[in-house]
Amino acid sequence: MTARRLLTLLCIAVPAAAAAQPAGTLKKIADANTIVLGVRDASIPFSFLDDKQEAVGYSVDLCMKVVEAARRELKRANLEVKKQVVTSSNRIPLIANGTVDIECGSTVNNLERQKLVAFSLTTFVVNTKFIVPKASGARRLQDLKGQRVAVTSGTNTMQKVNEMNAKTSLGLTILPGKDHGESFLLVQTGRAAAFAEDDILLAGLAANTKNPSDYQLIPIEGMASDPYALMMRRDDPQFKALVDGALRAVFASGEIEKIYDKWFVKPIPPRGIVLNFPMSEQWKRVVKQPTDSGDPKDYN
């Protein structure tokens, strides 16, 4: 081998080796030997606390696939997992400042949030609706005219409902709840006529009540679909590639169907509630053709 060829091979090998070194979030995880998952306390079935106060759910299961991928990538079989409860209001700041490495909840990926954080491939597609007590007699959006409605602070839904209220003559009074549990409580106690949120979250809250049949969902005409995704820090292509790779593997293998059925179709522990929320054709299309788009138009 000539000296020139040896030098060429060295020049190729050095950058390759340097590129393989963990950087950004992966380096942080490696240095601490800990990955911090942001979880929710009441976003059934995506991320919630069970009867042992352990964070479980559909999004948590997907995040654990990311944990497995990180363990392989870093060669750390003993990589520890810390779960930190976050809220709608603090989840983005805690991701941005490095407190939480990846958020495993029910967060909408949209173009506005992409200015602050990054998102994985889409993990679910939702539609915004109102939940109301059946006894109220409300059956359509116009039936809520002039009423007080609850919306959780810090959510994408708050912005959407405020915009809708400004463009229509409904004259809704918006009551902010600190989390989904408090927002739903406003309806249960009669302080609000309805609670606006993503349809699957509303179905989860209703299913967890003593009499789920006492509530029903009202569609909001003209409201676009929204993609859920796992949230992480911006400008970290190495970690995003690892997260997306883990999700692609789950989608391609068909394992996503088992995980989905576990949380959306079968009884959910600890109370054995059943959402009966089978995969929509909309979601099946995303599984076949994964995307990280934050534009609602791409999910019509």
N, C-alpha and C positions, 0 to 999 in steps of 0.2 A: 504494500500500500504506500502510495506516494505521500510526501508531507502535505501537499496541497489537499489531497483527498481526505487525509486524516483531519486537517483543519476544518474542512467543509462539514464532515460528520459531527465534529465537536460543536460547531456553530448551530447545527440543527438540533442536537441533543440538549444543549444548555437551555434554550428557550422552552423546549418541550417540558423539561424537568421543572423549570420555574413555573410554567403554566399549570402544572399538576399540583402545585402547592395550594393549600386552602387559603382563601382570602375572604375579606368581608365577613359575612355572617358565619360562614363555615369555619373561618379562623377563630372567631369569637367562641363558637361552640366547642371547637377543639381545645382552645386554651382553658376553658372552664370545665371541659368534659361534661357539659350540660346543655341541653336544648330546652328553651323556655317556650311553652305553648300557651297562647292566650285562649282561654275558654270562657264560656258564658254560663250563667247559673240557671237560666230558664228559657233557653231557645230550643224547645223540644221540636223535633227530635235531633236537631243538629248538634247542640252542645248544651248540656244541662247537668245539674248535680243530682246523683241518685240518692237512695236512702242512706248510703254510707258517706255522703258528701264527696263522692268521687265524680270527676267530670267524665261524662260518657256522651255518646251520640255519633251520628253519621259523620259530621265533620271531624270529630275527634278520631274516629277510625281511619279516616283518610290521612289525617296528620300523622298517625302512627305508622302509616306506610312511608311517609316522608322520613320519620325517625329511623326506620329500618334502612332506608336508602342512605341516610347520613352515617349510620353505623358502618355500613359497608364501605362508603367512600372514605371515611376517616380511619377505617380499620379499628374501630372502638366498639367492641361488643358490649362493653360495660358503660356505654354512654348513658348518662342519667337524663331523666325526663322530669321537668318541673312544669306543673300546670298552674297558671295564674289567672284568676277570674278577672275579666275585663268587662266594661260596660259599653253601651253605644257611644257614650261621650268621650271615654278615655282610650278606646282601642287604637285609634289612629296615632295619637301622641305617644302611646307606649310602644308601638311598633317603630315609629320614627326616631324615638330617642334611644332605642336599643334595649329597652327593658324586656320586651317580648320579641322572640325571633320569628314566630309565625302564628297568625291568629286563626283559630279553628272554630269558627262560629257560624254566623248567618249574615255575612257582610256582602252587600251589593258592590260589584265592580262597575264603576262608572267613570266617565271621562274626567269629571271634576276631581274625584279622589285619586286618579292616576297622577295628578300633579304633586301629590303628597306621598303616596305609597305605591307599591307594585302588587300585582295580583297573579295568581296561578291560572292554569287552565280553568275554565268554568266547571264548577262542581254541582250546580243545580240551577234551574230556571224557575222563577216565581212570578206571580201576578198579584198586584195590590188590590185588596178588597176591604170592606168594612165587616166587622162582626157585630151582630145585634141580638138582643134577646128576642126569641120568636114572639113572646107575649106583647112586644112593643107594637106589633103590626107593621113595622117597616119592612118593605119588600124590595124597594129600589132606592136609588140614590136620592131622588127628589123627595122621598119621604123623610129625609133627614134635614130638610130646609129649616134654617133658623135654629138648629139644635146644637148642643155642645157635644163635641167628639174628641176622643182621646187619641193622641199620637205620641210615640216615644221620642224623647229628646235625643238629638244627635244622629237620627236615622235619615236615610235617603227618603223615607216615606214622608217625614215632616216637610221637606222641601216640596215634594210632589203635591201633597195635600194643600199646602199654602198656595202654591201656584194655581191649582185647580179652583180653590176657593176665591182667589182674586179674579179669575177669568169667568166665573159663573155668578149667578145671583142666589146662590144657596145661603149665603150669610152664616156660615158655620162659625162657631166659637171653638177655637182649638185649645184643648187642655193638655199640657205636656206631662207625660209620665216619665219618671227617672229611668224606668226599664219596662220591659213588656209586661211583667207581672203587675206592676203598679197601674199601667195603662188599662189592662184588662179589669183590674179591681175597680176602676172608675166606672166601668160598665156594669159590673156585678152589683155594685152598691147604688146604682141609679144616678151617680153624679155625671155620667156621660151617656148619651144615647147610643154611641157606637165607638168602636176602636178600629182605626185604620192601620193595616200592616200587611205583610206578605201572606198570601193565602195559606201556605203550609204552616206558618207559625201560628196563625189564628186557629187552624184546625187542631194543632197540638195543644194549645191552651184550652180549647173547648173540650177536647177529649180527656183532659186531665181534671175536669170538674166532676161533681157528683152526678149531674144529669146533662151529659153532652148534647142530648137532643133538644135542650132548652135554648140552644143558640143556632144561628144560621149566618151564612156569609152573603153579602150583597156585592155584586160586581160594580166596578167603577168604570163607566164607559170611557173609552179613549185612553185609558191608562196603559202604557207600554209595559211589556215584560221586562224583567230584570235578571241578570246573571249573578249568582252567588259564586264566590271564589275564596281561596285561602289568601290571606293578606300577609305581605312581607315588606321589607325595606326596598326602596327604589335603588336603581343603579348598582345592582348586585347580580349580574348575569350568571355567575357561577352557582349561586344558591337557587335562583329561579330555575336554572336548567335542571338542577337536582330535583326540585319540587315537581316541575312539570314532567320530568322523566318518570318519577314514581307514580304520578297520576295516569300517564299514558299506559304504563304497564298494567295498572288496575283496570283501565278501560278495555285495553286490547285483549286481556286474558279472560274477560267476562266476569271477573271477580266483583266488579262494580254491581252486578245484578244481585249477588248474594248480600253484599253490604247494604244495598238499597232495600231489599226485602226485609232485612233484619230490623230496619228502623221505620219504614213507611207502610209495610204490609202486615207484618207479624206483631203479636203483642209486645209492647215495650215495657221492660221492667222499670221500677219495682211494682207498679200497680197493674201491669198487664193491659194498659190502654192500647186501643187499636185505631190507627189513623185511617186505614183503608185508602191509601193514597198511591195507587199504582203508577208506574212510570208513564209519563205522557209521551206522545209522539214527538213533541217539542224537545224533550230531554233525550230521547233515544237518538235523535238526529245529532245532538251535541256529542254524545258518547261515540258515535261512529266517526264524526269529524270534529275532534277537539279544537277548541278555540279559546283564546284569552281576551276576546273582544269585550270592551265595555260599552259598546254601542247597542242599545236595545233593538235597533233595526235589524241587526244580524241574527235575531232570535225569533223573528216573525214567521 
